[in-house]
Amino acid sequence: MRCALLLLVLTACGSDSSTQASEATTPPLEPPSETVPSCTGDVREVSFSTADGETLAADHHVAAEPGRGAIVLFHMIPPGNDRTGYPKRVREVLSDLGVTVLNVDRRGAGASSGDPESAYTGAGARLDMEAAVRYLLDEDAGCTVSPDKLLLVGASNGTTSVHDYTAEHDTALPDPAAVVWMSPGTYTETQVPVTGSETEATPVLWLYPTNEAYSGDFIGGSSSWEFVERGSVHGTQMFDGGQLEADTVADLVSWVERWIL
């Protein structure tokens, strides 16, 4: 009887030690992965909401690593224009620099909701850009960007959104490191005059054709501004597949390398 009890105790002890050894050598289970992909270097169609309840659609060219700079592209006047104004070939040149690129349908254009006129009059111009920046800074977007390396690009009255954000954005959001205006005009100042605004202290690349006089009136207004007068077409029509596009893209690449890489 004593032998049987001793054998039972030894067996139990052996079982405990075996279990402990197994527990010590078996790695803990990894938590389930999040549904949002991380920095994969791919292109996604995404959507996000504005503070006033509109839904904006966009192409999100994701960087291959976190903490990189980001470019936000805003197209010409809606609803006749949408995010296709920035050709994929142009967006790929920019994303190949290692940055995130977000190409947005402004409210009332493409796959986005809302009244197109409010994309450039009233608060809507600023709210669209704020929504784009919030999306990029949200960890749920999958690959966070550096808030200190933000480049905003607007074409035609897309410059209105860029300027309104730069001048009067929500204080919880970052200032842009630099901006690009393709064919700015009096519409750029629909809500906020350029002179005396925060935009005067922001690096601005002015790209405009020879037949648009507006930009020339600002030459010499700020040491952080650069002006390029070229061609005779407006806004994203500069992406013509020829030499004008090549020169325009080279200007964009140089601005990206200077301010957000």
N, C-alpha and C positions, 0 to 999 in steps of 0.2 A: 504493500500500500504506500509506504514511504517512497519507494522507488518510482511508483507511478506519479505521485505528487511532484517529485523532483523533476521527472521528465516533462511534466506539464509546465512547470515553472520555467525550465530551460527553453522549452519550445516557445512560450510566450515572450520571453526575453529576446530570443533570436528574432521573432517576428517584429518586435518593437524596434530593434536595432536596424533590421532590414528596412523597415518603413522609414526610419529616420534617415538612413543613408540615401534612400530613394528620394526623400523630400529634399535633402541637402544638394543632390546632384541634378534634380530636375528644375530647369529654369522656370520662373513664373510665366504665366500666359500673358502675351501682349494684349493691351486693351484694343478693342476693335478700332479700325482706322476710321477717320472722319470721312463723311461723304464728299466733302469738298477736296479736290486734288490739290497737291502742293505745287511747287515750282517745276513745271513739266516742260516749259518752252513751247507749248502748243497754242492753238487759237481756239477760243470758245465763243459761242454766242451766249450772251448773258443779258440779264435785265435787273434793274434796281429802281427804287422808288425815290421820288423827290419829297421834300418836306410838305408840299401842298397836295400830295396824293397822286401825282402822275407817275406812269411807269415808262422808263426809258430803256430802249434796246441798244445793244452795243456789241462790237467785236472786241474781244479781250485777248490780245497777244501777250501771253504770260511769259515773264522772264524765266530763265533757267535756274535762278537762285534768288533768295530773299534779300531785301534791303537795297535793291537796285533803284535807279531812277525810273520815273514814269512820264509818259507823254499822253496828254488828253487832246483828241482831235474833235473840233466842232466845225460842222460843214456850213455851207452858205444858206441863204434864206429858205425856211420851210414854207409850204409843203412841197414846193417844186424841186427842192434839193434834199438829199438825205446823205447818210454816211458813205454811200458808194462814191461820193465825190472824191474821197481819198482812196485811190486804187490799191488793191492788195499788194501789187508790186512795190508801191511806195511804202506802205506800212511794213512790209517785210524788210526793206532796207533799214528802216528805223529800228525795228525789233532785233535785227541782226547785230546791232550795237550792244546788245545785252540788257536793254531796258524793256519795261512793260509799256505796251501801247494800248490805249483804250479809245476806240473809234465809235463815237456816240451818235445815234439818231436823236436830234433835239426834239423837244415836245412838238407834236403835230406833224412830224415827219417820219417816213419809213414805218417801222414797227412800233413806234412810240405813241403814247396817248397824248391828248391835250390839244389846246387851241394853238395853231401855229403862230398867230400874231403875238401871243404871250411869251413866245420864245425869245423875243427881242424887245418887248415893251413891258414895263413894270418889273415886278420882282422875279418873274419866271425866268428871265435871262440868267440871273445870278443863281437861282435855285437849281437850275439844270446843272450848272457847273459844280455847285456845292455837292449835289447828289453824286456826280461822277467821282469827285475827290473822296467823299466818304466811302464809296464803294471800294476804291483802291486801297484805302487805309484800313478797311475792315478785315480782320483776320479770316472771316468766313469767305472772303474772295479767293482764298487759297494760296496766295503768294504775296505777302505784304511788301510794300514798297517803302522807300525812304521818304519821309515827309519833307526832308530838306532838299530833295532832288525832283521837283515837280515842274514840268514844262507844259504850258498851256498853249494850244495852237487854235486860232480861229480864222475862218475864211469869210470874206464879205461881212454880213452882219453877225456871223459867228464871233467876230471880234467884240461884239457887244457883251456877250456872255463872259468872254475872257477879261474884258476891262471891268465889268461890274463886279466879278469875283475878286479881281486884284485890288480894286478900290474899296470894296465894302463887304467882304466875305465874313461869314460867321467867325467870331474870334476863336472858336474851338478848332478851327481848321487852319492849315499852314498857309503861309504866303507862297506864291510860286517863286521858284528860283529864277525863272525867266519866262518870257512869252514870245510868241510869234504872231504877227498880224499879217494876213495875206489880203491885200486890198481893203484896208480900213477906210472909213468914210465918216460923214457926219452922223450916220446911224450908230457908229461906235459909241458916240457920246449921248445917246438917247436918254439915258438915265443920269449919267455922271460926266461932267466935263473932264477931259484929260488933264488940262492944266490945273495944278493944285491938288491932284489926286495922288494916291499911293503909286499909281502907275509911273509917275515921274521918277520914282526911286527904283523902279524895276527894270532890269535889262529887257528891252523890246527890240526884236528884229522886224523891221518894217519891209515887207515885200510888196511891191506895187508896180503897175504898168506905167508907161510913159504918158498915157492919156488920162491919168487920174491925178489931179493936182493936190488933193487933200493932204497927203502925207508930206509933201514938200514944205508945207507951211510949218511943220514941226521940227525941221532940221535945225540942229543947234539947241534944241530945247532941253536936252538932258545928255550928259556925258555917257550914260549907260545905254543909249539908244544907237542902233545902226540902221542905215537906210540902203536898200537895194532897189533901184528903179530899172525895170527890164521888161521888154515885150509890150504887148498891147492887149492882153486878155486879162479877165477878172478872176480873182479868187482861185478856186481849185481848178479852173480851166487852165492854169499854168501846168497842170499835169497832163500834157498833151501827147505824151509818148515820144517826144522828140528832144531837141536840144534845150528848149525852154524848161522842160521837165528835169532834164539832167542837171541844169544849172540850179534850178530851184531846190532839188533834192540835195545837191551839194551844199547849198546854203543851210538847209535844215540840219544836215549831218554835222556841219561845222559848229552850229549853235548848240546842238546836243552835246557834242564833245567838249565844248567850252564850259557849259553850265551844269550838266547833270551826270557826267561820267566820273 
